[in-house]
Amino acid sequence: MESRVAVVFIVSMIYMLIIIGIGWFSQKKTTNNGEDYFLANRSISSFYLFCSIIGANLSAFVMMGMPGQAYHNGFGMYGLIMGAGSFMIAFTTYYFGVRIWILGKKFGYSTPSELFGDRFQSKSISLILFSIFAIYTTPYIVTGQIGAGAGFEMFTGGLIPYWLGSLIITCVVGYYVWGGGMRGTILTNTLQVLIFTVFLLLAVIMIANKGGGFSGITEKLLQEQPHLLQRGNNSVFSGQIWFSQWLLFSLVVLSFPHVFVRILASKNSKGLRQNSIAYPLGMSFIYILAVTLGVWGAVMIPGLEGSASDNIIFMLTFEYLPIWMSGLALAGLFAMVMSTMDAQLLTMSNLFTTDIVKKFFKIKEEKTVFYGRLFVVILLCISYIVSLIRPASVFEIANLSFTGTASVMPVIIASLYWRRLTKVGAIFSLVIGGFLVPIYFFTNWLPSFGFLPIVPVIFVSTVVLIVVSLLTKQEFEKADKHLDVLKKYYKKRPNSQEDIPTKKVQ
């Protein structure tokens, strides 16, 4: 045990030093200009864009939440999360994401709140969007701190307690986001994607070898836990739940503000289109590795109840893998945790500075980065305190965060296509959708008809958007500012950033 703790400690410290070094390097390359700090001057190439979007969406949910659920419910969890969602993620990114990039490049938008606030010429919509993103992104940041604290405590045998492990990750992430901005998060995300992918792949191969091969573990599953290999009558896989999860994961990627901002930072539309295909393929590969380890854990380390199964990958590493893999496992967890936390922190800092401070307090451009960095520190302090409470399992917290963020999608999609959409219609849709999420998650006041909250939330907010827009005065001149640009772009189909001159929105 002592040798394992020593290896884990050494590997984790080396990893932290490398990340800090990247943060230091990025800080030297980053200026105090908001466009550079928050968007790396919109210069992210295809490969780095791929790694940054993958990294921004693979958190403790993949290393802990998904395997923990697969431990109890089987391989059906993969189909539930990544089934049609894999194809729909490609569709939404390709058809909606490119339109978002076009508008961002044309008008110089740096946040979703800024883009849609200008679409309706409304500070109120910018403020509402910022509020929704802040409320529902913060819990997702907390899952990273929970995962890091739990990982440190388990892998060091309690030598580094939960609270200290969570604090260490919080400080390291805070440092390179504070210093390097978008450039720092992109470079660290690239390294982090490579680390956790290598760990999961090696873990599957090595654990399969220890368990008698793929066929041997499958035979054991058939004998001891056959329900994990079939859908059966498990309520988790009912038609309503299946549809709900597909809808959620089809919409949530584009609604994540940290993904939205990375789309705006893309170097050109060609790279973005390529990533609309590469991203879901990469996600599908990583998810199947995580789910496989969770299912295998049910027969290799049986008897775990409730959220205790969130640690199944770490338990398998301890039980079946060599000591050096424990260090890589912890580094893999850190990579997943930090690659999401940094993206979310920088994005929320960008939103706060652009949509609140600059709009309502009229600060000078040279002060933009200062206030952005200050908000990073404040948000990390708040999320760290919440992580010490550990209000729910990683999977439950992530589900709340995903649903709340996805509630804005009716407005996002309609804004890109529907000329008749009005400001009042958008406001009512956003507010009602945002309020319905906690009502469904924390009360039994409203019927869900067997669906997850995402279905009634999207249905109601979409109906409200349409009805209210049709009942209010048309605002074609506001819509045409964006829709005319999109029409012109798709008529010419340019492939590089030079085809769209940047104009900073006022």
C-alpha positions, 0 to 999 in steps of 0.5 A, spaced: 500 500 500 505 504 501 509 503 495 502 504 491 501 511 495 508 513 493 507 512 486 500 515 486 503 521 489 509 522 485 505 521 478 500 526 480 505 531 482 509 530 476 502 531 472 500 537 476 507 540 475 506 539 467 500 543 467 502 548 471 508 549 466 503 549 460 499 555 464 506 559 465 507 558 458 500 560 456 500 566 460 507 569 457 503 568 450 497 571 452 496 579 452 491 583 456 486 583 450 479 580 451 479 577 444 486 574 445 484 572 453 477 569 452 478 566 444 485 566 443 484 571 437 479 566 434 485 562 431 484 554 434 485 549 428 482 543 427 486 538 431 486 543 437 478 544 436 477 537 436 481 536 443 478 542 446 471 540 445 472 533 447 476 535 453 471 540 455 465 535 455 469 529 458 468 530 466 468 526 472 461 524 469 465 519 464 470 517 469 465 516 475 458 517 473 457 513 467 461 507 470 457 507 476 450 507 472 453 501 468 455 497 474 447 497 476 444 497 469 449 494 464 451 496 457 444 499 455 447 505 459 451 506 452 445 506 448 441 510 453 447 516 453 450 515 446 445 512 441 442 516 437 445 522 440 452 520 437 448 522 430 444 528 433 450 531 436 454 531 429 447 534 426 446 539 431 454 541 431 454 541 423 447 545 422 447 549 428 454 550 430 456 553 423 451 558 423 453 560 430 460 561 427 458 565 421 455 570 426 460 570 431 466 571 426 461 577 422 459 581 428 465 579 433 461 576 438 465 572 444 459 569 448 452 566 446 449 571 451 452 577 447 450 573 440 442 572 442 442 579 446 444 582 439 439 578 435 433 581 439 437 588 441 435 586 448 440 587 454 434 583 458 435 577 454 443 577 455 442 577 462 437 572 462 442 567 458 447 569 463 443 567 469 441 560 466 448 558 464 451 561 471 446 557 475 446 550 471 454 550 469 456 551 476 454 544 479 457 541 473 464 545 475 462 542 482 462 535 479 469 536 477 472 538 484 468 532 487 471 527 483 478 530 484 477 530 492 474 523 492 480 520 487 485 523 491 483 520 498 482 513 495 488 513 491 492 515 497 489 511 502 486 518 506 493 521 506 490 526 502 483 527 504 477 529 500 477 536 502 485 537 500 484 533 494 479 538 491 482 544 493 489 542 490 485 541 483 481 547 484 488 551 485 491 548 479 486 549 474 485 556 477 492 558 476 492 556 468 485 559 467 487 565 470 494 566 467 493 563 460 486 564 458 483 560 452 490 558 450 492 555 456 485 551 456 486 549 449 493 546 450 492 543 457 486 540 454 490 537 448 494 533 453 489 531 458 485 528 452 491 524 450 492 522 457 485 519 459 484 516 453 490 512 453 488 510 461 481 507 459 484 503 453 490 500 457 485 499 463 480 495 458 485 491 455 489 489 462 483 488 466 480 483 460 487 480 461 486 479 468 479 477 468 480 471 463 479 475 456 473 478 453 469 472 452 471 470 459 468 476 463 462 475 458 461 468 460 461 470 467 456 476 466 452 471 463 452 466 469 452 471 475 449 478 472 445 476 465 441 483 466 447 487 465 447 484 458 440 485 456 435 491 456 429 487 460 424 490 464 429 495 467 425 501 468 431 505 466 430 503 459 423 504 458 421 508 452 420 514 455 427 514 458 430 512 452 427 518 448 429 523 454 436 521 454 437 521 446 433 528 446 438 531 452 444 529 449 442 531 442 441 538 444 446 539 450 452 539 447 451 545 443 447 549 449 453 548 453 456 555 453 463 552 454 462 548 447 459 554 444 465 559 445 469 554 442 465 554 436 466 561 436 473 561 437 474 556 431 479 558 426 474 557 420 468 553 418 471 547 415 475 545 421 468 546 425 465 541 420 470 536 420 469 536 428 462 535 427 463 528 425 470 527 429 467 529 435 461 524 436 466 519 434 471 520 439 466 521 444 463 514 442 469 511 443 471 513 450 464 512 453 464 505 451 471 504 454 468 507 461 461 503 460 465 497 459 469 497 465 463 499 469 459 493 467 465 488 468 466 491 475 459 488 477 462 481 477 469 483 478 467 487 485 460 485 486 456 488 492 456 495 491 450 499 492 448 506 490 453 512 489 459 507 492 459 504 484 462 511 482 469 509 484 468 502 480 474 504 475 478 506 481 477 500 485 478 495 479 485 499 478 487 497 485 485 490 485 487 488 478 492 493 475 499 494 477 502 499 481 504 504 476 497 504 473 494 507 479 498 513 478 495 513 471 488 512 473 489 518 478 492 522 472 486 520 467 481 522 472 485 529 473 485 530 466 477 529 465 476 533 471 480 539 469 479 539 462 472 540 463 473 545 469 477 550 465 473 550 459 467 552 464 471 557 468 473 561 462 467 561 459 463 563 465 468 569 466 467 571 459 460 571 460 460 575 466 465 580 463 462 581 456 455 580 458 454 584 465 460 588 467 461 591 460 454 592 458 452 595 465 458 598 467 461 600 461 469 598 463 474 600 458 477 594 454 484 594 458 480 592 464 476 586 461 481 581 463 482 583 470 475 582 471 475 576 468 480 573 472 477 576 478 470 572 476 474 566 475 477 566 483 470 568 485 466 562 482 472 557 484 471 559 491 463 558 491 464 551 487 469 549 492 464 550 498 459 546 494 463 541 493 465 540 500 457 539 501 457 533 496 449 534 495 448 528 490 451 523 486 456 525 480 450 522 475 445 526 478 448 533 479 450 532 471 443 531 469 441 537 473 446 541 469 445 538 463 437 539 463 438 546 465 443 548 460 439 545 454 433 548 456 435 554 452 435 550 445 428 552 443 431 559 443 438 558 440 435 554 434 429 558 433 433 564 432 437 561 427 432 560 422 425 563 424 424 570 422 417 571 426 421 569 433 420 576 437 424 578 443 418 577 448 417 570 445 424 568 447 424 571 454 418 567 456 421 561 453 427 562 457 424 564 463 419 558 463 424 553 461 429 555 466 424 555 472 421 548 470 427 545 471 428 545 478 420 544 479 421 537 476 428 535 479 426 537 486 418 537 487 412 532 484 408 538 482 408 537 475 406 530 471 412 528 467 408 522 464 414 517 465 419 522 461 425 525 464 424 533 465 428 535 459 422 532 455 416 537 458 421 542 459 423 543 451 416 541 449 413 547 454 418 552 452 417 551 445 410 552 445 411 558 449 416 561 444 411 560 438 405 562 441 407 568 444 411 570 438 405 569 434 401 574 439 406 579 439 408 584 434 413 582 428 420 584 429 423 582 422 428 588 422 432 585 428 431 578 425 434 580 418 440 582 421 442 575 422 438 571 417 441 576 411 448 574 413 446 567 413 443 567 407 449 570 403 454 565 406 450 559 404 449 562 397 457 563 396 459 557 401 466 560 403 471 555 407 476 560 410 476 565 415 478 570 410 471 570 407 468 573 413 471 580 415 470 580 423 466 586 426 466 587 433 459 588 436 457 594 439 
